[in-house]
């Protein structure tokens, strides 16, 4: 029961960026360039939720809180949700569905190219987030969803190239992502070392002699 209540709380909290954006719009507080504000707001929210999603596994391993894994899917879908809002803002409010112009923009402007590619790669992760797809894909599901690291990196680079001079926020996001990547590398290498030692122990002469007895 407590877990369900916590899930509802996380869900409602995850809607906070959208609620604040709506409030700013209703109170006419989006500044002189509302489209730019909406674009940055939804883009920031996308990267933040990607990073929060990536934090779930380290949090579970470091704290032993096994239930943390049950929030990863929800947080990942919210990352996709805000990514959709970010993309919609670009093609609708910014480009007015001028698809030939959008294609030229994607081809000529590197920060849009990498941002567009990151969003496209995010789609299969959202589509395969259901329990049925997890069962159907098996081990392939994990391999597919490891793309989230590349997607998050693409999002940070997209932001960095966009702002050019004021790189404070993309730098912060980049540092957080770097820490998460280092933790994953360290965790994977540690597990690999343990597995290697276990295999060596199994094939050692002493172990073989014990098994033969």
N, C-alpha and C positions, 0 to 999 in steps of 0.2 A: 504493500500500500504506500509506504514511504517513497519507494522508488518511482511509482507512478506519479505521485505528487511532485517529486523532484523533476521528472521528465516534463511535466506540464510547466513547471517554473522555468526550466531551461528553454522550452519552446517559446514561452511568452517573452522571456528575456532576449531571445534571438530576434524577436520582432522589433526590438527597441530602435535599431537604426532606421527602419522603415517608418516607425511611428514618429520619430523625431523629424525625419525628412518631411513627412506629411504635415506635421505641426509648423515647421518653418514655412512651408508653402502656404498654409492657411493663414498664417500671421504675416505673410509678405516679408519674410526674413531670409530670403535666398540670395540677397545681394544684388549687385548690378548685373551680374551674369548668371542667372538661375541655371541655365543648361550646364555651365561649367561646374557649378556647385553640386548639382545632381550627379554629374558624371564622376567627379572626384569622390563624392560621398558613397555612391554605390560601388565604385572600384575599390576604395579603402575597405569597405565592409566585406567585399569578396575575399580580399587577401587576408584580412583578419580572421575570417571564418575558416579559410584554408589552413592557416597556421594553428588555430585552435584545434581543428580536426587532427592535425599532425601531432598535437601535444597529448592527445588522449592515450596513445599507446605508452609513451614514456611515463605518463602519470600513473597508469595502471601498474607498470613494472616497478617503478620506484616506490610507490606507496602501498602496493598490494591491494588496491581497491579494484576488485575484479568487475564490479558493476559499471565502472567508467567506460568500458568498451561498448556498453549499450547506448551511449550517447554519440558515438562516432558517426553513425549513419545519419542521424538527425542533423548534426553540425555540418557534415559534408553536403547534405542536401540544401542547407541554408547557404552554404558557399555557392552552390550552383544557382540558387534562387537569386542571390544578389548579383551574381555574374550575369544572369539573364536580364535583370534590371539595368545593369551597366551597359550591356550590349544593346538593349532596346532603346536606351537613352541615346546611344550613338546613331543607330540606324533611323530612329524616328525623329527625335527632337533636334539632333545635330544635322543629319543628312536628309531628312524628310523622304526616306525610302528611295533615294537616288542610287539604285544598285550599281549602275555603271560607274558612278562617281565613287561609291564605296569600294568597289573592286580596284579602281585606280589608287585609292587611298591606301588600301591594304598592301598593294604592290610597291608603292613608292615610299611610304613612311614606315621605317623599321619598327617603331614602337607600336604602331597599329598592327603590323604584320605579326609580331610575336604575341600581342594581346589577343588577336583574333585566333591564332593557332592554339593558344592556351585554352580559350573558351571552347573551341571545337573538341579538343582532347578531353575537356571536362564532361562533355555530353555522354560518352559511353560509360563513364563512371557513375553518373546519375541514373542512367537507364538500367545498369546492372546492380543497383544498390538493394534490390528486393531480396528477400530470403530465398525465393524460388530461383533467382539467377545465381545466387551464391551456391546453392545445391547443384544447379545445372553445370556451372563452370568448374566447380571443384577447385583444384590447385591453380587453374588458369585465372580464377577470380583474383587471387592475391597478386599474381604477376601483373594483371591489368591495373589493379588499384594502386600499385606502386608508382604509377604515372603521376600520382598526386604531387610527388616531390618535384618532378619536372614542371608540372603545371604551376605550382607555387613559385618556383624559380622564374618561370616565364612571366608570371604576374609581377614579381618584384622588378625584373628587368624592364618590363613594359612601363611600370611606374617611373623607374629611374630615368629612362630615356625620354619620358614625357616631360618631367619637371626640369631636367637639364641642370639648373643652378641650385634651387632649394631642394637638396636631396635628403633632408633630415628624416622624413618619414620612410622613404624607400630604403634608406640606410638602416633604420631601426628594424624594418621588416626583414631586410637582408641578414642582419645580425641574428635575429631570432631564428630564421630559417637555417642559417649556418650552424647554430647551436644544435638544432634538431637533427640536421644531417650528420653532424659529428657524433651525436649520441647514437644515432642509428648505426653508423659505421662502427663505433666502439662496441655497441651491443652485439652486432652481427659478428664482429671479429672475436669477441669474447666467447660467444656461443660456438663459433667454429673451432676455437682452441679447445674448448671443453669436449666437443665431439671428437676432435682429433686425438686428444689424450685418451679418451675412452676407447677409440678404435685401436690405438697402439697398445693399450692395456690388454685388449682382447687377443691380439696376435702375438703378444710377448711370449717368450719361451716358458716363463713361469706359469702364465695363464694357461698355455697349451698343456703343460704337464699336469696342472690341477684338473683341467677338463678331462684329460685322458684317464685320470684316476677315478 
